[in-house]
């Protein structure tokens, strides 16, 4: 580059073809709860590579498309546009992760409340349910953190996931477990109004272990996250529980 050359002149002669450009994709970990367990919404691939395997909903990023816009588009096109909490999870760029060509994918965690999860299955008949079977959290946390997860079909069979999607799901679960106690992610799996029992159910499902009821409720209430509504659940055969809503404690809540 000449010291006197302007940026405009440099850009005018710059040729992007001088460098190989890998394709960029986004994949969504569409997660909710089903029968008290973490669950995913998956697509069964009907073409090679990995035909017949299940995969996370995803797609290529357009040349003029921001990553967040691509993730929102995939959510709209493949899950019926149901409301979801989207946050970037991690970038997966192993050279041979896709046998077709060099593809770098940016994974997004998409958390759905129970109603949105059911609505997505209804709106998008190509989606199927996969339940995440987790090892129980225990003293061997380091080993547990590195352990893969198993995704089960509705009939209990272990599903083979395409590409490196099992690795993506495992990281998503580790991220959820790691953020559950200090961020709002657990509330993203709940309706706007919820009971303390529902909140504990979410924590137990993600952690894979039962929690002490009085201690859990005291911890949640002491943190100032819960705003009582003065309303109670309806349609129960037992004493109705009070409904709460999530109250962020600071602008940075959830980071």
N, C-alpha and C positions, 0 to 999 in steps of 0.2 A: 504494500500500500504506500502510495506517495504521500509525504507529509502534507502536501498541498491539496490532495484529493478531498473533495467534499463527501459527506455521507451520502448525499443523493447520487453522486456519480458512482460511488462504490456499490450502492444497492442496484443501480441500473445495470451494472455488468455482472452482478452476483448471480451464479447459477446454482439453484438448490439441487440440481441433478448431480452435482459433484459429490454428494453424500447420500448414502443409502438411508431410506426413511422407513423404519418399521411401522406397521399398522398399530393403531391405538384403539382399544375397546374399553367398554365399561361392563361390569357384571354386578348384578344386584343380589345381595343376600336378603331375600324377602322373608322376614321372620316374624312369627307370632307365637301364640301358645295354642296347643291342641291337647285336650285331655290331660292337662297339667304338665305337659312337656313342651320344650322348645320345638317349634316346627317350621319347616321351610316350604316355599312354593317353588316347584321345579318344573322344567320342561323336558319332555322325552325327545331326544334328537332323532329325527327321521332321515338323516343323511350323514354321509361320512364327513369328517372323521368321527369315530366313537358313536356310530349309528346304534340306536337302541339303548344307549345310556342316558341317564338323567343329567341335566345341567342347570346351572343358574341362569335365569333370564339375563340376556346381555345383547350387545350390539356394538358395531363399529362407530367410532366418533367421526363425525363429518369434518372435512377440512376447515370449515368455517364455524365449527360448533364448539362451545365451551364444554368442559367435562361435566359440569353440573347440569347443563342443558341436555346433554346426551343421556345422563342418568334419569332425568325427569321424563325424557322422551321414551326411554325403554320402559319405565314404570307405566306410562300412559298407554303405550302400544301393546305391551305384553301382560299387563296386570289390570287393564281397564281403567287406569288412572285413579285407583283408590288412594285415599289420603294416607301418607306414610311419612315417617321421620327419616330423612335421608342424611347420612353423614359419611364422608369419605373414610374408608377403612385402611387400605394399603395398596401399593402398586406391586404387581407381580410381573416380573420381567425375565424369568429364566429363558435362556436362548431356545430351548427345545420344548417349551411348554405347549406349543401347538404345532402339530406336524405339517401344517399347510405352509406356513411362512412365519417370519418373526413377528409376533404379536405381543405387545405389552398391554396388559389390562389393568385398569384402575377399578378396584372393588369398592362397592358402596354397601353400607349396612342400611337396610330399609326396614324399619320397625313398624309393625301394624298392630293396632288394637284389635280385639277379638272380632268386632263387627266388620272392620275393614278386611281382616284376614278371610272371613267367610264370604264377604262380598267379592273379593278378588277371585276366589274359586268359582263363584257363580257367574261372574262377568266373563271370565276367560276360561272356557272349558278345556283349553290345551294345558292349563296348569294342573299339576298333581301335588299331592301332599306327601311330604317326607318328614318323619319325626326324628329328632336328634337324640340319640342315646348317649348319655354322658357318663364318664366315670364319676363316682362320688368324690366330692372334695374332701381331702383328708390331710394327714400329716405329710404325705409325699407330694407336696405341692409342685416341686420342680419336675418330677416325673409326670404328674398329672398335666402340667402346663404344656409339656411336649407331646402328650398322647394324642393320637388322631381321634376323630369322632366317627361314629357310625350313624348313617342315615338309613332309617327303616321305611319301608313301604307301609301302606295301611294294613297289609296282611302280615306285617312283621318280618319281611325279608330284607336283608341288607342290600342296599342299592349301590351299584357301581356308578360313581359320578365321573363325568367326562373331564378331560384335561386335568388341571390342578385344582378343580373345584372343591375336592375334599379338603385340601390344604386351606383354601379360602374360608370354608365353613368353620374349620377348626380355629382359625385366627379370629373369626367373628365371635365365636363363643368365648375365647379367651379375652377378647376386648370387652364383651358384655360383662363377664365375671369381674374383670378388673375395674370397670367403671361403675358397677352397680351400687357400691356403697357410698360414692361421693358425687354422683351425677344424677341427671334426670332420666337416664335411659330406661330404667325400670318403669317409669310413669308413661313412657311412650307405648308400652304394651297394654295400657289400661284405657278404658273409656274416660271421658272427661270427669265424670263423677264415679267414684269407686268406694268400696268398703275397705277397712283395714285387713279383712280376711283376703280380699282379692289382691291387695298389695303384697301380703305375705306369700300368697300363692305364686306370684311372679318371681319373687326372690328365691323361693325354694325350687322353682322349676329351673331357673338359670344356674343356681349353685349346685343343684343336684343333691340337696341334703335338707332335712327338716330343721326348722329354727324354733327356738324357744319363744312361744307366743307373747308372754308379758314383756320379755326383754326386747323383742323386736319392735313391739308397738311403742314402748317407752322411748326407744332410740329414734324411731321415725317422728314421733311427736316432739321430742326435745329438739330436733334439728330445725323445726320451724318450716318444714316443707309442706305440711298439711293444713289446709284451710277447711274447717268444718262448715257444712252448708246448712245445717239445721234440718235437712231433709233425710228421709229414711228409705231404704229399699222397699220395694213393693212386691206382692205376689209370692211371698214366702210363707211356708207352713210353720215357721218358728219366729221368734222375736226378731223383728227387722233391725238390721244394723244401720248405723248412721253413715251417710255418704259424705265423702271428702273430695276436694279437688287439689291438684298440685299447685303450690305457691313457690315460684322461684325466689331464692333468698338473695341473689345478686345477678347482675347482668352477665357474669361469666359462668353461671351455673351450667354444668353439662360439658365444659371444655375438658 
